[in-house]
Amino acid sequence: MVQLSIQDVTQESKAVYSTNCPVWEEAFRFFLQDPQSQELDVQVKDDSRALTLGALTLPLARLLTAPELTLDQWFQLSSSGPNSRLYMKLVMRPTSHALPAGGKLHFFDSTSHYASQILYLDSSEINFPTVPGSPGAWDEDNESPQRGSSVDAPPRPCHTTPDSQFGTEHVLRIHVLEAQDLIAKDRFLGGLVKGKSDPYVKLKLSGRSFRSHVVREDLNPRWNEVFEVIVTSIPGQELDIEVFDKDLDKDDFLGRCKVSLTTVLNSGFLDEWLTLEDVPSGRLHLRLERLTPRPTAAELEEVLQVNSLIQTQKSAELAAALLSVYMERAEDLPLRKGTKPPSSYATLTVGDTTHKTKTIAQTSAPVWDESASFLIRKPYTESLDPVAPQVRGEGTGALGSLSLPLSELLVADQLCLDRWFTLSSGQGQVLLRAQLGILVSQHSGVEAHSHSYSHSSSSLSEEPELWGGPPHITSSAPELRQRLTHVDSPLEASAGPLGQVKLTVWYYSEERKLVSIVHGCRALRQNGRDPPDPYVSLLLLPDKNRGTKRKTSQKKRTLNPEFNERFEWELPLDEALRRKLDVSVKSNSSFMSRERELLGKVRGQDGRAEVRAGSYWYQGHSTC
């Protein structure tokens, strides 16, 4: 076998047994930084690597003056017999620049004198000394070195070749809403007194398990929790649901039911009351929605805002996108001199989810051919770092890693990158495909429409003037209208003399809550020498007690504070229609004083047939 080394990168050929004239016909690739000073070290060894049969050191500067940067010939081995020779073809090629006339390397990059080169070594053949006159012996005096026929290096693929199922996953969004007529399992006084139950729900699908929170002492509980799972279109899958009563010792069974995943994937949406089985009574209300990833970022802003509106306090943050990664192969992984190639695997991690590939034994060019998918909640800030593929050798530690911010995918064509990535160590590359799909809900109670509105009042219940004329959104529910705006619109309405406050107001029917998100203020008025320390206070009139009062955190010395804080009030819709939302922007008068300076306020009018909602900027108005 042959070991080829350039600096600290070593690659090995296969072993050819029981011959002194082995033929390998293998190709290797190295990435060079400075071929004028680097050398190729070749050692021919037996399979145990304990005995060196011959060696060769070749300055790569010889290639710089060779025709077409190519050497194709026999090379004499040292530390061996006089007739021991090795046949190699060496080809040097620039990775990204063309060679000028004359064949000399004059181009540069920012880190070295020469841009990175690719050196190919292929069709290796060697002759060892044999008994004179024996078959296979080579007589240097009688024969001149012949030029063997070289085998060109196999073309390196430019893109991955995943199977047809890659990137076809969906996301199933499961809303566990409520139940009715559950059986009572809690009993007191030795069973003489019948109580209620403390129910919770368990879900199982595609190898994943989820569990809702426990609702205490309620036979008609409301959970309003949302769970998400990545699913495929494989037929026969079912969503298994079980309801239990939480106890100190063993939880009691309250019923079960199943839903065919094929039914949901085909229809895209299912909203049903399911009868619980194996119990005398009880039914469960579920809403299931199939989300199909879309390869465009045009609707990402709306998705993020809709997710923030339908988000429940008891559920994890909703996914805005699905990331699919196909890890095909690696090449030129680093190898220490005198050691075997690593048995390598790769890890892909996003957040707390990690996928580990299979381990490929003893090769510096492993082919994994594996894929993994991840739910992405914040595409602008999440990344494959340290989520990056980490190529490791079993027992040898990390061989390299890379960083891939998802923001690069958002500006890529079809939200996809498919190419070779250089590892952070500078040695080795990985070929992978990463593609992002935006998850747009069609059944969130929020749908797009094309109407436009204008207003001349600061009232929450009137049609406000939208900042920058963005698209509008409305719900299918008759009592609710929701409109979203693009926060980063370059067209800004001029702020009033007291500034503006940006709010999202939303009545969430499923949880019977009024929700408000205070995004921020801009162009607040500065009354003194120093900027104010603003915060926003919310009050549901006519009540002025602490039970309805909400306020944001306080920001220091700024006229354009950012809050992005969410507040909720539990009240039925008919009561919400009778309320007024009072919004005040205030500031501390001084560090030692408890007085509050009113910077401006917006007051909502009486409710109408609809609860108006949306994300807009409101002009501030002074009050008496």
Summary of the structure (lengths in Angstrom):
residues: 624
radius of gyration: 34.6
end to end distance: 92.2
largest distance: 116.2
contacts: 1903
relative contact order: 0.09
helix: 6%
strand: 42%
